[in-house]
Amino acid sequence: MAVFLDHTIVHARDPAATARFLTEILGLPPAERLGHFTVVRVGPTSIDLIATDEAIASRHFAFRVGEAEFDQVLERIRQRGIPYWADPFHREPGRINRWDDGRGVYFDDPDGHLLEVITRSYGSGGCEAEHPNPLLDCP
């Protein structure tokens, strides 16, 4: 049997609001309730949001999309006035990156989790790419 990531549990102050944010920005189906979880389906995997009043440690989630979907996500981010960056350290505001000869953008969700939308997986362009991923050790 192949191995797939089925779900991950993520803390949120207001799971319903976070689910709405994710589904609307990413163009996903509406969230579902499953017991005490608010479930956002992302392909065969789900993000299961659970309420907390405790401090939330920021986590990072990357979503790979096609070129057309990237344009749609970026347009929704811009329409809502959500700050975005070309890098995970928030040093390049209002820009996207071209790593691996694709496109990528970072933005925060309502709970401070760092979200990333990319059109190419990390390192997929290799060192031959016009814009190699900075994580690669290219000459």
N, C-alpha and C positions, 0 to 999 in steps of 0.2 A: 504494500500500500504506500502511495506517495504521502508525504507530510505536508500539511497546509496549516497556516496560522488561522484558527477559527475565530478567535475574538481576543480582545484585550480590554481590561477594565480601566477606566479613566475617571478620576475624581473631578467633580464640577460643583460650583456653588449653586447653580440652577441648571440641572441637567436638561430640562425642556428648552431653555433659552440657548444653551450650548448646542443642543441637537438642531434647533432651528437654524442657528448660525452656520453650522457645518453643512446641513442639507441644502440650504439656500445658496451659499457661496460656491459649493462644489457641484451643485446641480444633481443632488442625490434624491432618492425617494424619501418621503417623510419618515421620521423615526417611529419606532414601535415601542410600546411598553411591554416589558417582560418582568413581572414581579417588581422588584425595587430598582430595576435597570431601565434606562431609556436607551434603546438600541438603534444605532446608526449603521446601516448596511453599506459596506464599501466592497463591492464585488462579492466574493465568497466569504469575506471576513467581516467582522463587525466591531465597532467601537461601542462598548457597553458603558454608558455614563452612569455614575452613582453619586448621589448627593453627599456633600461633606461640609462641615463648618470648620474643619481643621485647615491649617496652612496647606496650600497646594504647591507641590514641587513641580516646576515646569518640566514638561516632557516634549519631545520632538516627534512629529508625525509627518511623513512625506507621502504624497499622493502622486502617482504617475498617471498622466493624462495624454491624450492625443493633442495635436496642434490646434485643432478647432476648439476643443474643450479648454485648452489653456487660454485662448483668446476670450472665451466666455467667462471663465473664472476671473481673469484679470479685469475684465470690464465690470463685473459685479463688485470686485474689490474697490475699483476706482469710483464707481457710482455711489458706493456707501461711504466714501471718504476714509477707508481703512488704511492706515499707514502700511507701507510694504517696502521691502528691501531686496537687493540683489544678493545679499549675503546673510548668514545666520547670526552675525554679530551686530547687525543693524548699523553698519558703517556706510552703506550705499543706499540712502533713502530714495524712494520714488523710481527705482531702477529695477530691471530684471537682469539675470545673468544669461550667458550663452554657453555654459559649460557643456562639454561633450557634444558641441555643435547643436545643442537643443536649446530649450529655454527653461528658466527656473525663477521662482519668486518665493519670498518668505513673508509671513505675516503672523500676527498673534491672534489667538482665539480669546473669548471673553474671560477665560480663567488664566491667561498668561502662557498657555501652551504654544510652542512655536510650530507653526504649520508651514509646510513647503509643498509647492506644486511644481512638478518637473515633467518635461517631455522625454527625457532620456535618463536612464539609470546612471548612477555614479560610475564613472570610469568607462562607460560603454563606448565612448569615442576614442579611447586609448590616447597614446601620445601623438598619434597621427592626426588627431582632430585639430582644426584651426584654433579652437578654444578648449584645450584639454582641461579636465577637471583639476582644480588646484590641489586635490588630495593625491593625485598621481605624482610620482617622482620622475617627471620628464626632464630631459636635458634642456 
